[in-house]
Amino acid sequence: MSYQSGNLYESKEAFTFRCYICNRLIRPDTDKITKDHVIPQTLFNDEKTNRPTIYVHDKCNSSDKSKEDNWFAKTILYKCILNPVARDRFTLFLDSAERSRKNHLDKLPKDISNEKLLKTILNSDYKKGLLDDGREKKYIEIVARGLIIRNSWFMRCNIKQVLSVHRPFLKKDQDNNFNSYIQSQFTDRLKECIYQFWNNDIRYAINPRENLMFIQFYEEQTYLVGFDYELPHIIHTRKSINSAKLTKIQKSTDDRNRIWQQSV
């Protein structure tokens, strides 16, 4: 898998972000921060180009967050097991869980945790359609909010609805209609969107005119997300900054965020 295309505009300035995990502002004078991958790293194979990362509260980027990342990544691989890339990666996970189940001599603590995680994944009831307030919806809300904030630099947003579409379950005409919808709202309108595509393995696009985004994994599992947003005043991480410098930063930010600016 390689990075295929995107129109991500990165800033060299250190802005105060809204932490996408807790959805609260990061206070530069008091908060300890760290960088976090918005989409779990394990879904990217070995490709490291332009993975979306963002600053978060250090306390939010905890072991619990890592566990959720691992659960979601393995869940996606399981859901997309018809895809050869996803299947190969899920097989490695199964091999690890099997070492624990058989009490293999080379068993590691990771194998034991993978066996427990496998049971959780296999026993889960994955619903189609509009997701309820369960684990999957909460995780996708965090990912979607992270991608929106990451690409706007200082945006405040509220996730409204999450629709899960597992494409192998669709009939041919349903899948064709769904693909036409994705094209009409996103892929045929990329000039109006912010997007990143890692070939067909991972794709996302944000259409601020329609308050919609889609995230798709391995061409099989897709999430459609509806959101509201607003552009608050920029806050800089430096304790002291003069008005001329702030004006320059604001202008450069607006230039990068022209897609958001033209839609509000």
C-alpha positions in Angstrom: 0.0 0.0 0.0 1.3 3.4 -0.8 0.0 7.0 -0.4 -1.9 7.7 -3.5 -3.3 11.2 -3.3 -4.7 14.0 -1.0 -4.8 17.7 -0.5 -3.8 18.0 3.1 -2.4 21.4 4.0 0.1 21.2 6.9 1.1 24.1 9.1 4.6 24.6 10.5 3.2 26.7 13.3 2.3 25.1 16.7 -1.4 25.9 17.2 -3.5 25.0 20.1 -5.7 22.2 18.9 -8.9 20.8 20.3 -8.2 17.3 21.6 -10.2 15.0 19.4 -10.3 12.3 22.0 -12.0 14.3 24.8 -13.3 17.1 22.5 -11.9 19.8 24.8 -9.4 22.6 24.0 -5.7 22.0 24.6 -4.4 24.7 26.9 -0.7 25.4 25.9 0.3 26.9 29.2 -0.9 24.1 31.4 -1.6 20.9 29.4 1.0 18.3 28.6 0.5 17.1 25.0 1.6 14.3 22.7 1.1 13.3 19.1 -1.4 10.6 18.2 -2.4 8.7 15.0 -6.0 9.4 14.3 -6.3 6.1 12.3 -4.6 3.1 14.0 -1.1 2.6 12.6 -1.6 -1.1 12.2 -4.1 -0.5 9.4 -1.5 1.2 7.2 0.8 -1.8 6.6 4.4 -0.4 6.4 3.5 2.8 4.6 4.3 5.8 6.7 3.6 8.6 4.3 1.1 11.3 5.4 -0.6 9.3 8.1 -2.9 11.8 9.9 -1.5 12.7 13.3 -2.6 15.4 15.7 -1.7 16.7 19.1 -3.8 15.5 22.0 -3.8 15.7 25.8 -1.1 13.3 27.1 -3.6 11.9 29.6 -6.1 11.1 26.9 -3.5 9.1 24.9 -3.6 6.4 27.5 -3.4 2.6 27.6 -7.2 2.6 27.3 -7.0 4.5 24.0 -4.4 2.1 22.8 -6.6 -0.9 23.6 -9.5 0.7 21.7 -7.2 1.4 18.7 -6.1 -2.3 18.8 -9.7 -3.5 19.1 -10.9 -1.3 16.2 -8.0 -2.3 13.9 -8.6 -6.0 14.5 -12.3 -5.5 14.0 -11.8 -3.8 10.7 -9.4 -6.6 9.5 -12.1 -9.2 10.5 -14.9 -7.3 8.8 -12.7 -6.9 5.6 -11.4 -10.5 5.6 -12.4 -11.0 1.9 -9.8 -8.4 1.0 -6.4 -10.2 0.6 -4.4 -7.5 2.4 -6.8 -7.5 5.4 -6.9 -11.3 5.4 -3.1 -11.7 5.6 -2.9 -9.2 8.5 -5.8 -10.9 10.3 -4.1 -14.3 9.9 -1.1 -13.0 11.8 -3.5 -12.0 14.6 -5.1 -15.5 14.5 -1.7 -17.2 14.7 -0.9 -15.2 17.8 -4.2 -16.1 19.5 -3.7 -19.7 18.5 -0.3 -19.8 20.3 -2.1 -18.8 23.5 -5.0 -21.2 23.1 -2.6 -24.2 22.6 -0.3 -23.0 25.4 2.6 -22.9 23.0 6.1 -23.0 24.5 6.9 -19.6 22.8 3.7 -18.0 24.0 4.0 -14.3 24.9 1.8 -12.0 27.0 0.6 -10.4 23.7 -0.6 -13.8 22.5 -2.8 -14.2 25.6 -4.3 -10.7 25.2 -4.9 -11.5 21.5 -6.8 -14.6 22.4 -9.1 -12.6 24.6 -9.5 -9.9 22.0 -10.4 -12.5 19.3 -13.2 -13.9 21.5 -14.5 -10.3 22.0 -14.5 -9.7 18.2 -16.1 -13.0 17.3 -18.9 -12.7 19.9 -19.8 -9.1 18.9 -23.0 -8.4 17.0 -22.1 -5.9 14.3 -25.2 -4.0 13.3 -25.7 -2.4 9.9 -27.2 0.9 9.2 -27.3 3.8 11.7 -25.2 2.8 14.7 -26.4 3.1 18.2 -24.3 4.5 21.0 -22.2 1.4 21.3 -18.5 0.9 21.1 -18.2 1.0 17.3 -20.1 4.3 17.0 -18.1 6.0 19.8 -14.9 5.0 18.2 -15.9 6.2 14.7 -17.1 9.5 16.2 -13.6 10.0 17.7 -11.9 9.2 14.4 -14.2 11.4 12.4 -13.7 14.3 14.8 -9.9 13.8 14.7 -9.8 13.9 10.9 -12.0 17.1 10.9 -9.9 18.9 13.5 -6.7 17.6 11.9 -7.6 19.1 8.6 -9.0 22.4 9.9 -6.3 23.0 12.6 -8.7 24.6 15.1 -12.2 23.5 14.3 -14.9 22.8 16.8 -17.2 20.1 15.6 -20.1 17.9 16.7 -20.7 14.4 15.2 -24.4 14.0 14.5 -24.9 10.5 12.9 -22.8 7.5 11.9 -24.0 5.1 9.2 -22.1 1.8 8.9 -22.2 0.1 5.5 -20.6 -3.4 5.1 -20.4 -3.6 1.3 -20.1 -7.4 1.0 -23.6 -7.6 2.5 -25.1 -5.4 -0.2 -26.8 -6.8 -3.3 -25.2 -5.8 -6.6 -27.7 -3.1 -7.3 -27.5 -1.8 -3.8 -23.7 -1.6 -4.0 -23.9 0.1 -7.4 -26.3 2.7 -5.9 -24.0 3.2 -2.9 -21.0 3.6 -5.1 -22.8 6.2 -7.1 -23.7 8.1 -4.0 -20.0 8.1 -2.8 -19.0 9.4 -6.3 -21.7 12.1 -6.4 -20.9 13.4 -2.9 -17.2 12.9 -2.7 -15.0 11.4 -5.4 -16.5 13.5 -8.3 -16.2 16.6 -6.1 -12.7 16.4 -4.7 -12.0 20.0 -5.4 -14.7 20.8 -2.8 -13.4 18.2 -0.3 -10.4 17.5 1.9 -9.3 14.0 1.3 -6.5 11.4 1.6 -6.4 8.1 -0.2 -3.9 5.3 0.5 -4.8 3.5 -2.7 -8.0 1.5 -2.0 -6.9 0.3 1.4 -7.8 3.3 3.4 -9.7 6.4 2.1 -11.5 9.3 3.6 -13.0 12.5 2.3 -14.6 15.4 4.0 -17.3 17.5 2.2 -17.9 20.6 4.3 -20.6 21.9 1.9 -22.7 18.9 2.7 -21.5 18.3 6.3 -20.6 14.8 5.3 -17.5 12.6 5.4 -16.8 9.0 4.5 -14.1 6.7 5.8 -13.6 3.4 3.9 -11.3 0.5 4.8 -10.2 -2.1 2.2 -13.1 -1.3 -0.1 -15.4 -3.3 2.2 -16.3 -1.4 5.4 -17.5 2.2 5.0 -18.7 4.7 7.5 -20.7 7.8 6.5 -20.6 10.6 9.1 -22.8 13.6 9.4 -21.4 16.6 11.4 -21.8 20.2 12.4 -18.8 22.6 12.8 -17.8 26.1 13.4 -14.5 28.0 13.0 -13.5 29.6 16.3 -10.8 32.2 16.8 -7.4 30.8 16.5 -5.3 30.3 19.7 -1.6 30.1 19.4 0.6 28.0 21.8 3.1 30.8 22.5 2.4 32.7 25.7 3.3 36.0 24.1 2.5 37.0 20.5 2.0 40.4 18.9 -1.0 41.3 16.8 1.0 41.5 13.5 2.2 37.9 14.0 -1.2 36.7 14.9 -2.7 38.3 11.8 -0.1 36.6 9.7 -0.8 33.3 11.2 -4.6 33.7 10.9 -4.2 34.6 7.2 -2.0 31.6 6.4 -4.5 29.4 8.2 -7.4 30.8 6.3 -5.5 30.2 3.1 -4.9 26.6 3.9 -8.5 26.2 5.1 -10.1 27.8 2.0 -12.4 24.8 1.5 -13.9 25.3 5.0 -14.0 29.1 4.6 -16.0 29.0 1.3 -18.6 26.7 2.9 -19.6 28.7 5.9 
